[in-house]
Amino acid sequence: DTEVTQTPKHLVMGMTNKKSLKCEQHMGHRAMYWYKQKAKKPPELMFVYSYEKLSINESVPSRFSPECPNSSLLNLHLHALQPEDSALYLCASRLRGDTGELFFGEGSRLTVL
Amino acid sequence: QKEVEQNSGPLSVPEGAIASLNCTYSDRGSQSFFWYRQYSGKSPELIMSIYSNGDKEDGRFTAQLNKASQYVSLLIRDSQPSDSATYLCAVGTGSYKLIFGSGTRLLVRP
């Protein structure tokens, strides 16, 4: 079973709203990732958690706040976003941060009005 | 700067033909190589992984790796219109980050 589940599939929010994206995997993977993808571009790494600790933050603005409550769950808290933050947000997991195949969830399509 | 290069395409092939997608990478220390298929508006789907020199076959897909030339390719035999998508090459260097190419758009003409 190579499944990464993301909710919600679609989210529309205003610039003053606070919302969260959620991600879950039950493959026993110990590394979880957030990517942002704009149309016709490759995925752009935002954050990596390894063994529930934040290992990589790619200089992401503080209006994006990741959280890893346990090894199966990953959240991305959103606050005061800008219209240019509209994108497909992808969660992914990997056996360990430095090895193995990376599996993506279906993504959350975010629109900021 | 570690880089992964792909021709953006579109690569247009007739149905039933072999589609050949290519990828070059700059970091000689790269250890793992992946091909993802991404349909428009959907998330990337892993279709092949390869770790050692040579060929790896899975159904209609064959991945080829040549570490000396820093080159990895994906062959799709008997191409179908449903194979029309963007194919992303990704390279692992032993760190947490995978380096993605910008993708090649494949169009299979009926």
Backbone of each chain as ProteinMPNN parsed JSONL, in Angstrom:
{"seq_chain_A": "DTEVTQTPKHLVMGMTNKKSLKCEQHMGHRAMYWYKQKAKKPPELMFVYSYEKLSINESVPSRFSPECPNSSLLNLHLHALQPEDSALYLCASRLRGDTGELFFGEGSRLTVL", "coords_chain_A": {"N_chain_A": [[0.841, -1.185, 0.0], [0.865, 1.987, -1.098], [0.146, 4.664, -0.152], [-0.562, 8.038, 0.269], [-2.453, 10.291, 1.923], [-4.279, 13.216, 1.418], [-5.98, 16.039, 2.744], [-7.87, 19.107, 2.685], [-9.098, 18.327, -0.668], [-9.558, 20.503, -2.262], [-9.292, 23.969, -1.6], [-10.463, 27.131, -0.826], [-9.599, 30.304, 0.155], [-9.666, 33.408, 1.94], [-7.486, 36.277, 2.239], [-7.231, 36.881, 4.891], [-7.866, 34.687, 6.304], [-7.438, 31.711, 8.396], [-6.294, 28.53, 7.826], [-5.853, 24.935, 7.479], [-3.851, 22.407, 5.965], [-3.901, 18.886, 5.623], [-2.16, 15.785, 6.019], [-1.604, 12.304, 5.682], [0.028, 9.213, 6.249], [0.479, 5.675, 6.162], [2.599, 3.976, 5.816], [4.76, 3.476, 7.294], [6.792, 5.189, 6.856], [9.463, 7.456, 7.61], [10.091, 9.989, 6.916], [8.654, 13.016, 5.914], [7.214, 15.293, 3.615], [6.56, 18.621, 2.415], [5.574, 20.052, -0.6], [5.305, 22.671, -3.006], [3.544, 23.394, -5.942], [3.418, 25.089, -8.93], [1.599, 25.827, -11.959], [2.806, 24.078, -14.792], [5.371, 23.877, -13.799], [8.073, 22.241, -12.009], [7.699, 20.342, -8.891], [8.275, 22.222, -5.925], [10.348, 22.237, -3.234], [9.323, 22.676, 0.13], [9.291, 22.034, 2.977], [10.875, 19.554, 5.069], [10.31, 16.869, 7.193], [11.986, 14.719, 9.344], [11.899, 11.8, 11.15], [10.01, 13.046, 12.774], [11.085, 15.507, 13.279], [11.801, 18.829, 12.241], [13.686, 19.086, 9.435], [14.436, 20.326, 7.077], [13.882, 23.57, 5.996], [12.988, 25.44, 3.447], [13.53, 28.251, 3.369], [10.948, 29.283, 3.613], [8.177, 31.539, 3.68], [6.877, 32.833, 6.803], [4.153, 32.732, 6.961], [3.39, 30.258, 6.264], [3.18, 27.399, 8.159], [4.561, 24.545, 9.306], [3.704, 21.352, 10.797], [4.322, 18.415, 12.626], [2.679, 16.115, 14.085], [2.904, 13.371, 14.707], [4.572, 10.343, 13.546], [3.012, 9.62, 11.392], [1.47, 11.701, 10.547], [1.112, 14.922, 9.044], [0.906, 18.372, 9.004], [0.005, 21.506, 7.465], [-0.118, 24.69, 8.317], [-1.904, 27.586, 7.479], [-1.817, 31.068, 7.083], [-2.787, 34.394, 6.615], [-2.283, 34.473, 3.835], [-1.17, 35.209, 0.468], [-2.443, 36.122, -2.804], [-0.631, 35.08, -4.692], [0.206, 32.774, -3.535], [-1.465, 30.822, -4.286], [-1.752, 27.568, -5.465], [-0.845, 24.122, -6.184], [-0.573, 22.065, -3.468], [1.556, 19.696, -2.313], [1.888, 16.763, -0.476], [4.336, 14.439, 0.579], [5.947, 11.268, 1.146], [8.687, 9.335, 2.442], [10.761, 6.475, 2.919], [13.086, 6.829, 4.567], [14.677, 10.001, 5.179], [16.886, 10.222, 3.512], [16.859, 8.182, 1.72], [15.304, 5.804, -0.484], [12.133, 5.561, -2.224], [10.111, 8.329, -3.18], [6.869, 9.129, -2.403], [3.966, 10.682, -3.535], [1.058, 12.409, -2.301], [-2.356, 13.083, -3.414], [-2.614, 15.776, -3.497], [-3.45, 19.158, -2.532], [-5.469, 21.582, -3.795], [-5.051, 24.914, -3.679], [-6.63, 28.018, -3.51], [-6.219, 31.413, -3.203], [-7.976, 34.208, -2.411]], "CA_chain_A": [[0.0, 0.0, 0.0], [1.706, 3.178, -1.21], [-0.844, 5.733, -0.177], [-0.459, 9.249, 1.064], [-3.79, 10.89, 1.84], [-4.299, 14.641, 1.736], [-7.259, 16.736, 2.836], [-8.917, 18.861, 1.691], [-8.633, 18.275, -2.059], [-9.647, 21.877, -2.76], [-9.481, 24.951, -0.535], [-10.5, 28.54, -1.222], [-9.524, 31.1, 1.373], [-9.338, 34.81, 1.829], [-6.147, 36.609, 2.717], [-7.202, 37.011, 6.353], [-8.28, 33.418, 6.906], [-6.491, 30.698, 8.864], [-6.736, 27.194, 7.448], [-4.79, 23.926, 7.553], [-3.826, 21.244, 5.087], [-3.534, 17.709, 6.401], [-1.555, 14.697, 5.267], [-1.465, 11.097, 6.499], [0.55, 8.013, 5.585], [0.591, 4.522, 7.048], [3.576, 3.067, 5.205], [5.918, 3.362, 8.176], [7.844, 6.109, 6.411], [9.882, 8.341, 8.69], [10.324, 11.328, 6.379], [7.472, 13.574, 5.257], [7.594, 16.472, 2.85], [5.609, 19.51, 1.757], [6.0, 20.707, -1.819], [4.383, 23.592, -3.674], [3.721, 23.293, -7.384], [2.688, 25.993, -9.803], [1.313, 25.231, -13.271], [3.891, 23.881, -15.749], [6.656, 23.911, -13.098], [8.257, 21.056, -11.16], [7.441, 20.584, -7.468], [9.267, 23.051, -5.24], [10.398, 21.779, -1.851], [9.095, 23.67, 1.185], [9.72, 21.525, 4.283], [11.067, 18.122, 5.263], [10.391, 16.337, 8.546], [12.59, 13.408, 9.452], [11.662, 11.325, 12.516], [9.155, 14.06, 13.412], [11.81, 16.76, 13.516], [11.962, 19.631, 11.036], [15.062, 18.931, 8.96], [14.682, 21.3, 6.019], [12.947, 24.663, 5.727], [13.598, 26.087, 2.292], [13.306, 29.706, 3.458], [9.528, 29.511, 3.321], [7.631, 32.627, 4.523], [6.295, 32.365, 8.071], [2.708, 32.533, 6.833], [3.256, 28.799, 6.163], [3.729, 26.845, 9.39], [4.369, 23.087, 9.29], [3.615, 20.664, 12.082], [4.332, 16.96, 12.476], [2.244, 15.608, 15.397], [3.506, 12.037, 14.9], [5.26, 9.874, 12.346], [2.064, 9.367, 10.307], [0.688, 12.891, 10.239], [1.809, 16.164, 8.716], [-0.017, 19.475, 8.759], [0.556, 22.778, 7.012], [-1.019, 25.748, 8.764], [-1.858, 28.698, 6.536], [-2.353, 32.301, 7.687], [-2.442, 35.652, 5.938], [-1.666, 34.156, 2.547], [-1.288, 36.136, -0.64], [-2.956, 35.444, -4.018], [0.438, 34.345, -5.391], [0.392, 31.48, -2.874], [-2.359, 29.857, -4.924], [-0.923, 26.529, -6.08], [-1.106, 22.752, -5.738], [0.317, 21.731, -2.363], [1.759, 18.25, -2.346], [2.554, 16.064, 0.621], [5.014, 13.23, 0.113], [6.667, 10.567, 2.208], [9.816, 8.52, 2.012], [11.126, 5.566, 4.004], [13.919, 7.707, 5.396], [14.878, 11.249, 4.444], [17.972, 10.184, 2.548], [16.853, 6.975, 0.915], [14.012, 5.243, -0.829], [11.282, 6.23, -3.189], [9.258, 9.41, -2.66], [5.491, 8.943, -2.859], [3.159, 11.885, -3.376], [-0.38, 12.384, -2.185], [-3.074, 13.653, -4.551], [-2.46, 17.216, -3.495], [-4.523, 20.081, -2.144], [-5.469, 22.747, -4.693], [-5.343, 26.095, -2.863], [-6.884, 29.294, -4.178], [-6.269, 32.526, -2.259], [-8.682, 35.329, -3.052]], "C_chain_A": [[0.883, 1.244, 0.0], [0.799, 4.388, -1.263], [-0.52, 6.842, 0.807], [-1.775, 10.0, 0.85], [-3.734, 12.339, 2.265], [-5.728, 15.167, 1.797], [-7.026, 18.203, 3.185], [-8.329, 18.78, 0.291], [-8.604, 19.68, -2.652], [-9.906, 22.803, -1.579], [-9.442, 26.345, -1.149], [-10.497, 29.356, 0.056], [-9.206, 32.543, 1.051], [-8.0, 35.089, 2.482], [-6.084, 36.739, 4.239], [-7.553, 35.712, 7.066], [-7.104, 32.653, 7.481], [-7.074, 29.337, 8.505], [-5.557, 26.234, 7.593], [-4.971, 22.876, 6.481], [-3.317, 20.062, 5.907], [-3.047, 16.599, 5.485], [-1.362, 13.51, 6.203], [-0.882, 9.974, 5.653], [0.697, 6.909, 6.606], [1.523, 3.485, 6.447], [4.783, 2.866, 6.106], [7.073, 4.239, 7.747], [8.18, 7.093, 7.519], [10.24, 9.747, 8.197], [9.077, 11.779, 5.641], [7.795, 14.969, 4.747], [6.358, 17.306, 2.494], [6.292, 20.128, 0.542], [4.893, 21.664, -2.265], [4.632, 23.463, -5.168], [2.804, 24.266, -8.107], [2.553, 25.331, -11.18], [2.57, 25.223, -14.149], [5.288, 24.024, -15.117], [6.824, 22.616, -12.312], [7.891, 21.369, -9.71], [8.612, 21.322, -6.824], [9.239, 22.695, -3.761], [10.167, 22.941, -0.883], [9.722, 23.2, 2.498], [9.948, 20.026, 4.213], [11.097, 17.845, 6.76], [11.007, 14.954, 8.481], [12.494, 12.968, 10.906], [11.018, 12.423, 13.364], [9.876, 15.355, 13.761], [11.976, 17.51, 12.192], [13.427, 19.62, 10.618], [15.415, 19.937, 7.875], [13.533, 22.306, 6.0], [13.593, 25.47, 4.617], [13.263, 27.584, 2.262], [11.872, 30.075, 3.087], [9.004, 30.636, 4.224], [6.869, 32.08, 5.726], [4.779, 32.235, 8.023], [2.373, 31.064, 6.568], [3.928, 28.194, 7.392], [3.498, 25.338, 9.406], [4.298, 22.539, 10.707], [3.585, 19.179, 11.816], [3.973, 16.34, 13.83], [2.779, 14.214, 15.724], [4.033, 11.548, 13.554], [4.326, 9.647, 11.168], [1.374, 10.623, 9.801], [1.568, 14.101, 9.973], [0.758, 17.215, 8.402], [0.738, 20.666, 8.188], [-0.475, 23.839, 7.359], [-0.781, 26.992, 7.918], [-2.487, 29.933, 7.172], [-1.854, 33.503, 6.914], [-1.738, 35.405, 4.606], [-1.943, 35.241, 1.513], [-1.84, 35.396, -1.869], [-1.88, 34.637, -4.75], [0.773, 33.021, -4.713], [-0.562, 30.42, -3.425], [-1.528, 28.865, -5.726], [-1.472, 25.168, -5.673], [-0.088, 22.435, -4.655], [0.355, 20.208, -2.221], [2.455, 17.785, -1.082], [3.208, 14.821, 0.029], [5.685, 12.562, 1.297], [7.712, 9.638, 1.598], [10.22, 7.657, 3.197], [11.999, 6.266, 5.043], [14.211, 8.94, 4.556], [15.904, 11.132, 3.34], [17.934, 8.953, 1.652], [15.434, 6.536, 0.601], [13.25, 6.106, -1.805], [10.39, 7.259, -2.491], [7.87, 9.237, -3.26], [4.68, 10.193, -2.526], [1.703, 11.539, -3.074], [-1.018, 13.043, -3.399], [-2.999, 15.162, -4.597], [-3.689, 17.95, -2.994], [-4.41, 21.309, -3.031], [-5.938, 23.947, -3.891], [-5.542, 27.319, -3.75], [-7.027, 30.363, -3.111], [-6.88, 33.726, -2.969], [-8.241, 36.667, -2.475]], "O_chain_A": [[1.569, 1.523, 0.983], [0.694, 5.056, -2.292], [-0.248, 6.616, 1.986], [-2.15, 10.3, -0.284], [-3.212, 12.665, 3.331], [-6.577, 14.78, 0.994], [-6.08, 18.517, 3.908], [-7.167, 19.134, 0.092], [-7.725, 20.004, -3.451], [-10.654, 22.458, -0.664], [-8.521, 26.693, -1.887], [-11.311, 29.117, 0.948], [-8.573, 32.859, 0.044], [-7.449, 34.244, 3.188], [-4.996, 36.71, 4.814], [-7.537, 35.651, 8.296], [-5.947, 32.886, 7.128], [-8.218, 29.036, 8.845], [-4.418, 26.653, 7.8], [-6.091, 22.503, 6.132], [-2.439, 20.202, 6.759], [-3.467, 16.489, 4.333], [-1.004, 13.678, 7.368], [-1.248, 9.802, 4.49], [1.001, 7.163, 7.771], [1.286, 2.281, 6.546], [5.727, 2.168, 5.734], [8.2, 4.065, 8.21], [7.305, 7.515, 8.275], [10.647, 10.596, 8.99], [8.509, 11.032, 4.845], [8.547, 15.72, 5.367], [5.266, 16.775, 2.299], [7.405, 20.647, 0.621], [3.718, 21.485, -1.943], [5.779, 23.425, -5.615], [1.588, 24.266, -7.92], [3.291, 24.404, -11.517], [3.294, 26.214, -14.238], [6.268, 24.264, -15.822], [5.837, 21.959, -11.982], [7.784, 22.538, -9.34], [9.776, 21.075, -7.139], [8.205, 22.838, -3.109], [10.725, 24.027, -1.04], [10.577, 23.881, 3.064], [9.322, 19.317, 3.426], [11.821, 18.505, 7.506], [10.607, 14.12, 7.67], [12.955, 13.679, 11.8], [11.421, 12.686, 14.497], [9.328, 16.203, 14.465], [12.255, 16.905, 11.157], [14.297, 20.085, 11.353], [16.568, 20.355, 7.765], [12.362, 21.929, 5.988], [14.625, 26.109, 4.823], [12.776, 28.106, 1.259], [11.619, 31.034, 2.358], [9.347, 30.686, 5.405], [6.289, 30.995, 5.666], [4.178, 31.685, 8.947], [1.209, 30.669, 6.639], [5.107, 28.442, 7.642], [2.354, 24.895, 9.509], [4.755, 23.157, 11.668], [2.908, 18.721, 10.896], [4.862, 16.066, 14.637], [3.072, 13.912, 16.881], [3.948, 12.254, 12.549], [4.797, 9.494, 10.041], [0.757, 10.605, 8.735], [2.619, 14.281, 10.588], [-0.167, 16.972, 7.627], [1.942, 20.818, 8.395], [-1.56, 23.887, 6.779], [0.354, 27.399, 7.672], [-3.575, 29.849, 7.74], [-0.67, 33.621, 6.6], [-0.732, 36.042, 4.291], [-2.835, 36.073, 1.677], [-1.716, 34.175, -1.96], [-2.189, 33.617, -5.365], [1.543, 32.228, -5.254], [-0.466, 29.248, -3.061], [-0.707, 29.254, -6.557], [-2.438, 25.074, -4.916], [1.118, 22.523, -4.886], [-0.667, 19.546, -2.037], [3.476, 18.339, -0.672], [2.687, 14.225, -0.914], [5.958, 13.196, 2.316], [7.635, 9.225, 0.441], [10.044, 8.055, 4.349], [11.686, 6.287, 6.234], [14.01, 8.922, 3.342], [15.825, 11.846, 2.341], [18.878, 8.707, 0.901], [14.491, 6.854, 1.326], [13.658, 7.211, -2.159], [9.975, 7.064, -1.348], [7.714, 9.202, -4.481], [4.702, 10.692, -1.401], [1.184, 10.518, -3.526], [-0.321, 13.506, -4.303], [-3.288, 15.767, -5.629], [-4.807, 17.436, -3.028], [-3.39, 21.997, -3.026], [-7.093, 23.998, -3.466], [-4.726, 27.612, -4.624], [-7.86, 30.241, -2.213], [-6.37, 34.196, -3.987], [-8.732, 37.714, -2.898]]}, "seq_chain_B": "QKEVEQNSGPLSVPEGAIASLNCTYSDRGSQSFFWYRQYSGKSPELIMSIYSNGDKEDGRFTAQLNKASQYVSLLIRDSQPSDSATYLCAVGTGSYKLIFGSGTRLLVRP", "coords_chain_B": {"N_chain_B": [[25.829, 24.172, -7.835], [23.392, 21.828, -7.917], [22.012, 20.17, -10.649], [19.311, 19.077, -12.75], [18.503, 18.187, -15.919], [16.079, 18.388, -18.467], [14.572, 17.99, -21.663], [12.027, 20.19, -22.548], [10.032, 19.64, -24.369], [7.014, 19.824, -26.46], [7.268, 16.239, -26.794], [6.324, 14.464, -29.47], [4.753, 11.547, -30.457], [3.597, 8.841, -32.527], [0.787, 6.712, -31.854], [1.561, 3.508, -30.559], [4.248, 3.644, -31.074], [7.707, 3.869, -29.889], [8.457, 5.851, -27.159], [10.991, 8.022, -26.161], [12.513, 9.349, -23.446], [14.641, 11.707, -21.984], [17.237, 12.548, -19.606], [19.612, 14.479, -17.932], [22.13, 14.838, -15.389], [23.912, 16.76, -12.928], [25.405, 16.181, -10.627], [27.879, 14.052, -9.708], [27.839, 12.372, -7.561], [25.316, 11.388, -7.29], [22.781, 9.053, -6.381], [20.345, 7.785, -6.625], [17.548, 7.412, -8.809], [14.68, 8.607, -10.39], [11.564, 8.307, -12.117], [8.711, 10.17, -12.724], [5.291, 10.355, -13.574], [3.036, 12.832, -14.567], [-0.158, 13.863, -14.854], [-2.116, 16.518, -16.231], [-3.05, 18.845, -13.812], [-3.024, 16.973, -11.816], [-1.315, 14.999, -9.251], [2.23, 14.108, -9.055], [3.104, 10.822, -10.094], [4.87, 8.029, -9.141], [6.669, 6.088, -11.418], [8.939, 4.642, -12.135], [11.963, 3.518, -10.629], [15.508, 3.62, -10.345], [18.709, 2.405, -9.535], [21.216, 1.416, -10.13], [23.731, 1.076, -12.699], [22.628, 0.369, -16.044], [19.799, -1.365, -17.42], [16.355, -1.294, -16.451], [13.374, -2.958, -16.396], [9.833, -2.62, -16.504], [6.937, -3.768, -17.277], [5.628, -1.925, -19.925], [7.524, -0.008, -19.636], [10.918, 1.053, -19.583], [13.7, 1.858, -17.747], [16.829, 3.434, -18.092], [20.14, 3.682, -17.015], [23.151, 5.475, -16.962], [25.837, 6.058, -15.314], [28.405, 6.982, -15.772], [28.154, 8.701, -17.917], [26.341, 10.353, -16.811], [23.534, 10.229, -17.123], [20.154, 9.494, -17.571], [17.42, 7.622, -18.763], [14.074, 7.127, -20.003], [12.174, 4.718, -21.527], [9.223, 4.225, -23.309], [7.37, 1.708, -24.44], [5.185, 0.74, -27.172], [3.452, 3.056, -27.155], [0.633, 4.739, -25.797], [-2.32, 6.805, -26.198], [-3.13, 7.439, -23.607], [-0.753, 7.678, -22.283], [0.041, 10.224, -22.604], [1.317, 12.942, -21.034], [3.13, 14.831, -18.544], [6.479, 14.083, -17.899], [8.514, 13.696, -15.2], [11.856, 13.812, -14.229], [13.757, 12.783, -11.477], [16.351, 13.141, -9.107], [18.243, 11.631, -6.58], [20.567, 12.496, -4.081], [21.542, 11.421, -1.821], [20.925, 13.067, 0.207], [18.241, 14.73, 1.992], [16.836, 15.949, 0.013], [15.277, 15.623, -3.15], [16.29, 16.265, -6.436], [14.534, 17.803, -8.917], [13.915, 17.609, -12.42], [12.697, 19.873, -14.969], [10.741, 18.687, -16.412], [9.339, 16.762, -19.132], [7.048, 17.147, -21.677], [4.929, 14.77, -23.001], [3.277, 13.777, -25.922], [1.061, 11.599, -27.276], [-0.032, 10.658, -30.305], [-3.154, 9.651, -31.611]], "CA_chain_B": [[24.375, 24.026, -7.97], [23.048, 20.529, -8.491], [20.979, 20.38, -11.653], [18.754, 17.984, -13.538], [18.03, 18.819, -17.145], [15.21, 17.644, -19.363], [13.981, 18.745, -22.758], [10.645, 20.472, -22.134], [9.094, 19.111, -25.347], [6.474, 18.48, -26.367], [7.712, 15.14, -27.604], [5.123, 13.934, -30.098], [4.984, 10.248, -31.089], [2.334, 8.192, -32.897], [0.364, 5.569, -31.047], [2.255, 2.276, -30.882], [5.692, 3.888, -31.209], [8.5, 3.958, -28.655], [8.782, 7.21, -26.719], [12.27, 8.045, -25.454], [12.622, 10.568, -22.638], [16.025, 11.77, -21.513], [17.502, 13.381, -18.434], [21.012, 14.52, -17.511], [22.281, 15.404, -14.059], [25.247, 17.345, -12.782], [26.121, 15.712, -9.437], [28.402, 12.695, -9.9], [27.553, 11.572, -6.372], [23.905, 10.999, -7.268], [22.694, 7.631, -6.052], [19.039, 7.205, -6.931], [16.992, 8.092, -9.974], [13.257, 8.307, -10.404], [10.707, 8.9, -13.139], [7.338, 10.403, -12.32], [4.338, 10.78, -14.596], [2.089, 13.781, -13.996], [-1.233, 14.339, -15.72], [-2.456, 17.911, -15.978], [-3.895, 19.08, -12.648], [-2.899, 15.869, -10.85], [-0.024, 14.931, -8.561], [3.186, 13.187, -9.687], [2.967, 9.401, -9.778], [6.131, 7.328, -9.374], [6.516, 4.955, -12.326], [10.155, 3.843, -12.189], [13.137, 3.923, -9.869], [16.687, 2.86, -10.763], [19.791, 2.751, -8.624], [22.515, 0.973, -10.63], [23.895, 1.172, -14.15], [21.983, -0.637, -16.852], [18.378, -1.236, -17.74], [15.358, -1.875, -15.555], [12.126, -3.019, -17.144], [8.588, -2.862, -15.773], [5.864, -3.678, -18.259], [6.01, -1.185, -21.136], [8.513, 1.001, -19.279], [12.302, 0.672, -19.31], [14.598, 2.932, -17.327], [18.232, 3.164, -18.4], [21.036, 4.552, -16.256], [24.567, 5.468, -17.299], [26.416, 6.998, -14.352], [29.617, 7.587, -16.341], [27.693, 9.807, -18.762], [25.397, 11.152, -16.002], [22.409, 10.219, -18.05], [19.121, 8.501, -17.281], [16.361, 7.746, -19.754], [12.861, 6.321, -19.853], [11.57, 4.297, -22.775], [7.854, 3.73, -23.206], [7.055, 0.92, -25.647], [3.765, 0.67, -27.536], [2.863, 4.25, -26.534], [-0.815, 4.896, -25.895], [-2.744, 8.187, -25.907], [-3.206, 7.632, -22.151], [0.583, 7.994, -21.78], [0.253, 11.666, -22.779], [1.475, 13.523, -19.702], [4.469, 15.365, -18.306], [7.325, 13.12, -17.211], [9.51, 14.373, -14.374], [13.019, 13.056, -13.785], [14.199, 13.253, -10.159], [17.631, 12.535, -8.735], [18.582, 11.658, -5.16], [22.01, 12.61, -3.891], [21.872, 10.951, -0.484], [20.408, 14.016, 1.191], [16.782, 14.67, 2.055], [16.231, 16.594, -1.142], [15.361, 15.14, -4.514], [16.385, 17.343, -7.4], [13.623, 17.528, -10.021], [13.998, 18.31, -13.685], [11.514, 20.702, -15.248], [9.731, 17.829, -17.018], [9.142, 16.671, -20.579], [5.654, 16.865, -22.023], [4.787, 13.746, -24.031], [1.985, 13.742, -26.594], [0.925, 10.406, -28.102], [-1.084, 10.941, -31.29], [-3.905, 8.421, -31.998]], "C_chain_B": [[24.067, 22.69, -8.652], [21.874, 20.723, -9.436], [20.562, 19.086, -12.315], [18.091, 18.624, -14.746], [17.19, 17.854, -17.972], [14.784, 18.56, -20.492], [12.501, 18.947, -22.448], [9.598, 19.907, -23.096], [8.183, 20.2, -25.909], [7.157, 17.484, -27.297], [6.466, 14.466, -28.157], [5.456, 12.625, -30.803], [3.633, 9.658, -31.49], [2.05, 7.015, -31.971], [1.073, 4.302, -31.523], [3.752, 2.421, -30.995], [6.375, 3.821, -29.847], [8.778, 5.429, -28.367], [10.048, 7.141, -25.882], [12.444, 9.389, -24.763], [13.987, 10.558, -21.96], [16.206, 12.786, -20.395], [19.007, 13.328, -18.155], [21.095, 15.21, -16.16], [23.723, 15.812, -13.828], [26.059, 16.74, -11.644], [26.559, 14.264, -9.601], [28.125, 11.784, -8.714], [26.116, 11.098, -6.283], [23.763, 9.486, -7.176], [21.391, 6.981, -6.485], [18.338, 8.085, -7.962], [15.548, 7.642, -10.15], [12.597, 8.981, -11.602], [9.29, 8.974, -12.599], [6.524, 10.796, -13.549], [3.335, 11.718, -13.917], [1.097, 14.21, -15.069], [-1.594, 15.762, -15.287], [-3.411, 18.044, -14.789], [-3.827, 18.007, -11.58], [-1.521, 15.89, -10.217], [0.92, 13.986, -9.289], [3.01, 11.764, -9.165], [4.289, 8.713, -10.115], [5.896, 6.137, -10.307], [7.767, 4.086, -12.39], [11.186, 4.417, -11.227], [14.3, 3.046, -10.334], [17.869, 3.353, -9.955], [21.17, 2.356, -9.164], [22.537, 1.042, -12.144], [23.189, 0.043, -14.883], [20.523, -0.327, -17.07], [17.531, -1.873, -16.65], [14.02, -1.803, -16.264], [10.955, -3.289, -16.211], [7.448, -2.652, -16.754], [6.33, -2.976, -19.52], [7.118, -0.157, -20.882], [9.895, 0.368, -19.063], [13.072, 1.912, -18.907], [16.025, 2.495, -17.614], [19.092, 4.175, -17.664], [22.464, 4.358, -16.716], [25.243, 6.512, -16.419], [27.67, 7.668, -14.915], [29.256, 8.803, -17.191], [26.705, 10.716, -18.042], [24.091, 11.342, -16.764], [21.435, 9.133, -17.617], [17.989, 8.709, -18.281], [15.196, 6.835, -19.398], [12.329, 6.008, -21.245], [10.169, 3.783, -22.494], [7.547, 3.025, -24.52], [5.561, 0.92, -25.877], [2.998, 1.849, -26.896], [1.367, 4.335, -26.821], [-1.188, 6.358, -25.645], [-2.828, 8.463, -24.411], [-1.831, 7.886, -21.517], [0.898, 9.483, -21.917], [0.214, 12.338, -21.407], [2.832, 14.23, -19.668], [5.255, 14.366, -17.477], [8.456, 13.865, -16.521], [10.619, 13.394, -14.005], [13.438, 13.641, -12.433], [15.425, 12.463, -9.734], [17.862, 12.701, -7.235], [20.08, 11.634, -4.972], [22.443, 12.127, -2.514], [21.498, 11.936, 0.594], [18.881, 13.898, 1.206], [16.119, 15.151, 0.769], [16.373, 15.76, -2.404], [15.428, 16.345, -5.424], [15.525, 16.967, -8.601], [14.06, 18.281, -11.275], [12.698, 19.061, -13.925], [10.431, 19.93, -15.997], [9.714, 17.892, -18.529], [7.687, 16.332, -20.836], [5.631, 15.886, -23.195], [3.377, 13.78, -24.595], [1.979, 12.516, -27.506], [-0.288, 10.606, -29.002], [-1.81, 9.646, -31.671], [-3.714, 8.102, -33.476]], "O_chain_B": [[24.434, 22.462, -9.805], [20.874, 21.349, -9.087], [21.337, 18.137, -12.428], [17.228, 19.492, -14.611], [17.532, 16.685, -18.151], [14.649, 19.768, -20.302], [11.798, 17.991, -22.121], [8.441, 19.714, -22.724], [8.53, 21.379, -25.849], [7.566, 17.814, -28.41], [5.643, 13.956, -27.397], [6.345, 12.59, -31.654], [2.624, 9.951, -30.849], [2.956, 6.415, -31.393], [1.177, 4.048, -32.723], [4.466, 1.418, -31.011], [5.726, 3.729, -28.805], [9.273, 6.158, -29.226], [10.164, 6.296, -24.994], [12.512, 10.432, -25.413], [14.429, 9.537, -21.433], [15.441, 13.741, -20.259], [19.601, 12.25, -18.146], [20.261, 16.048, -15.818], [24.64, 15.279, -14.451], [27.289, 16.778, -11.688], [25.729, 13.356, -9.632], [28.17, 10.561, -8.844], [25.734, 10.468, -5.296], [24.514, 8.736, -7.799], [21.334, 5.768, -6.69], [18.5, 9.305, -7.991], [15.237, 6.454, -10.07], [13.001, 10.059, -12.039], [8.741, 7.996, -12.092], [7.017, 11.482, -14.445], [2.846, 11.428, -12.825], [1.466, 14.839, -16.061], [-1.401, 16.148, -14.135], [-4.469, 17.415, -14.773], [-4.494, 18.11, -10.551], [-0.664, 16.691, -10.592], [0.467, 13.144, -10.065], [2.798, 11.535, -7.974], [4.771, 8.806, -11.245], [5.048, 5.285, -10.039], [7.661, 2.893, -12.677], [11.275, 5.629, -11.033], [14.109, 1.879, -10.675], [18.021, 4.551, -9.714], [22.184, 2.891, -8.715], [21.491, 1.064, -12.793], [23.151, -1.094, -14.411], [20.073, 0.81, -16.926], [17.928, -2.851, -16.017], [13.581, -0.731, -16.681], [11.056, -4.069, -15.264], [7.042, -1.524, -17.032], [7.321, -3.384, -20.126], [7.592, 0.488, -21.818], [10.025, -0.693, -18.453], [13.097, 2.902, -19.638], [16.387, 1.337, -17.407], [18.814, 5.374, -17.683], [22.94, 3.23, -16.846], [25.228, 7.702, -16.732], [27.963, 8.812, -14.566], [29.966, 9.808, -17.184], [26.277, 11.731, -18.592], [23.629, 12.458, -17.003], [21.831, 8.002, -17.332], [17.642, 9.844, -18.606], [15.323, 5.904, -18.602], [12.068, 6.91, -22.041], [9.953, 3.007, -21.563], [7.472, 3.655, -25.575], [4.768, 1.074, -24.949], [2.015, 1.642, -26.184], [0.904, 4.046, -27.924], [-0.458, 7.074, -24.958], [-2.622, 9.598, -23.983], [-1.749, 8.266, -20.348], [1.913, 9.95, -21.401], [-0.803, 12.3, -20.714], [3.577, 14.22, -20.648], [4.76, 13.859, -16.47], [9.246, 14.565, -17.156], [10.356, 12.289, -13.529], [13.47, 14.86, -12.269], [15.517, 11.26, -9.977], [17.692, 13.793, -6.692], [20.785, 10.857, -5.614], [23.567, 12.384, -2.083], [21.725, 11.678, 1.776], [18.31, 13.059, 0.51], [14.977, 14.797, 0.479], [17.453, 15.249, -2.7], [14.717, 17.329, -5.221], [15.754, 15.936, -9.233], [14.51, 19.425, -11.209], [11.727, 18.907, -13.184], [9.33, 20.444, -16.201], [10.027, 18.918, -19.134], [7.154, 15.365, -20.293], [6.23, 16.135, -24.241], [2.4, 13.808, -23.847], [2.807, 12.413, -28.411], [-1.42, 10.71, -28.529], [-1.167, 8.654, -32.016], [-4.262, 7.118, -33.972]]}, "name": "protein", "num_of_chains": 2, "seq": "DTEVTQTPKHLVMGMTNKKSLKCEQHMGHRAMYWYKQKAKKPPELMFVYSYEKLSINESVPSRFSPECPNSSLLNLHLHALQPEDSALYLCASRLRGDTGELFFGEGSRLTVLQKEVEQNSGPLSVPEGAIASLNCTYSDRGSQSFFWYRQYSGKSPELIMSIYSNGDKEDGRFTAQLNKASQYVSLLIRDSQPSDSATYLCAVGTGSYKLIFGSGTRLLVRP"}
